[in-house]
């Protein structure tokens, strides 16, 4: 049994926590106190991801969405916060990753609907 709204809520939290941890890792190079946020962010991300899986969301879909959104948000926020470049090939790469995750999610939905019809 899945609890979709709760799963998506936990997944958004996991993405935010992971991106916060990643951005703090870069910031901790200048301000070592930020390592506390790195540890808290990554710990929270994995804890929330485990809660996502407990709601019944498939691992492939949850991890794929988590990873793709994390990559995209980290790249965009690195541009804004740290002034890091975001080139056209990088943007295309992010879009390809997101498209791949959508394929995984749609495939998972199709598999669930097929298995429900067979039951």
C-alpha positions as CSV (number, residue, x, y, z in Angstrom):
1,X,0.0,0.0,0.0
2,X,1.4,3.4,-0.9
3,X,0.7,6.7,0.8
4,X,1.6,8.9,-2.2
5,X,1.1,12.4,-0.8
6,X,3.2,11.6,2.3
7,X,5.8,10.0,0.1
8,X,6.1,13.0,-2.1
9,X,6.3,15.3,1.0
10,X,9.2,13.2,2.4
11,X,10.9,13.1,-1.0
12,X,10.8,16.9,-1.3
13,X,12.3,17.1,2.2
14,X,15.0,14.6,1.2
15,X,15.9,16.7,-1.8
16,X,16.1,19.9,0.1
17,X,18.2,18.3,2.8
18,X,20.6,16.8,0.3
19,X,21.0,20.1,-1.6
20,X,21.5,22.0,1.6
21,X,24.2,19.5,2.7
22,X,25.9,19.7,-0.7
23,X,25.9,23.5,-0.9
24,X,27.1,23.7,2.7
25,X,30.0,21.4,1.8
26,X,31.3,24.0,-0.7
27,X,30.7,26.8,1.9
28,X,32.5,24.8,4.6
29,X,35.8,25.1,2.7
30,X,35.8,28.8,3.8
31,X,33.7,28.4,6.9
32,X,34.4,25.1,8.7
33,X,31.4,25.5,11.0
34,X,29.2,24.7,8.1
35,X,30.4,21.0,8.3
36,X,27.7,20.7,11.0
37,X,25.0,21.5,8.4
38,X,26.7,19.1,5.9
39,X,26.3,16.2,8.4
40,X,22.8,17.2,9.4
41,X,21.7,17.7,5.8
42,X,23.0,14.3,4.5
43,X,21.7,12.5,7.6
44,X,18.3,14.1,7.2
45,X,18.3,13.3,3.4
46,X,18.9,9.6,4.0
47,X,16.4,9.4,6.9
48,X,13.7,11.1,4.7
49,X,14.6,8.9,1.8
50,X,14.0,5.8,3.9
51,X,10.6,7.3,5.0
52,X,9.8,7.7,1.3
53,X,10.4,4.0,0.7
54,X,8.2,3.1,3.6
55,X,5.3,4.8,1.9
56,X,5.6,2.3,-0.9
57,X,7.3,4.4,-3.5
58,X,9.7,2.2,-5.6
59,X,13.4,2.6,-5.0
60,X,14.2,3.3,-8.6
61,X,11.7,6.1,-8.9
62,X,12.4,7.7,-5.5
63,X,16.2,7.5,-5.9
64,X,16.1,8.7,-9.5
65,X,13.9,11.7,-8.6
66,X,16.0,12.5,-5.6
67,X,19.3,12.3,-7.5
68,X,18.1,14.2,-10.6
69,X,16.5,17.0,-8.6
70,X,19.5,17.2,-6.4
71,X,21.9,17.6,-9.3
72,X,19.7,20.2,-11.0
73,X,19.1,22.3,-7.9
74,X,22.7,22.1,-6.8
75,X,23.9,23.2,-10.2
76,X,21.4,26.1,-10.3
77,X,22.0,27.2,-6.7
78,X,25.8,27.0,-7.2
79,X,25.4,29.5,-10.0
80,X,23.4,31.8,-7.8
81,X,25.3,31.4,-4.5
82,X,28.9,30.7,-5.6
83,X,28.9,32.2,-9.1
84,X,29.8,28.9,-10.6
85,X,29.3,28.5,-14.4
86,X,26.3,26.7,-15.9
87,X,27.1,26.1,-19.5
88,X,24.8,25.0,-22.3
89,X,26.1,21.4,-22.3
90,X,25.6,21.3,-18.5
91,X,22.0,22.5,-19.0
92,X,21.4,19.9,-21.6
93,X,22.9,17.2,-19.3
94,X,20.5,18.2,-16.5
95,X,17.6,18.0,-18.9
96,X,18.7,14.6,-20.1
97,X,19.0,13.4,-16.5
98,X,15.5,14.7,-15.7
99,X,14.1,13.0,-18.9
100,X,15.7,9.8,-17.8
101,X,14.1,10.0,-14.4
102,X,10.7,10.7,-15.9
103,X,11.1,7.5,-18.1
104,X,11.9,5.5,-14.9
105,X,8.9,6.9,-13.1
106,X,6.5,6.3,-16.1
107,X,7.9,2.8,-16.5
108,X,7.3,2.2,-12.8
109,X,3.7,3.4,-13.1
110,X,3.1,1.2,-16.1
111,X,4.5,-1.8,-14.2
112,X,2.3,-1.1,-11.2
113,X,-0.8,-0.7,-13.4
114,X,0.0,-4.0,-15.3
115,X,0.5,-5.9,-12.0
116,X,-2.7,-4.5,-10.6
117,X,-4.6,-5.6,-13.7
118,X,-3.1,-9.1,-13.5
119,X,-4.2,-9.5,-9.9
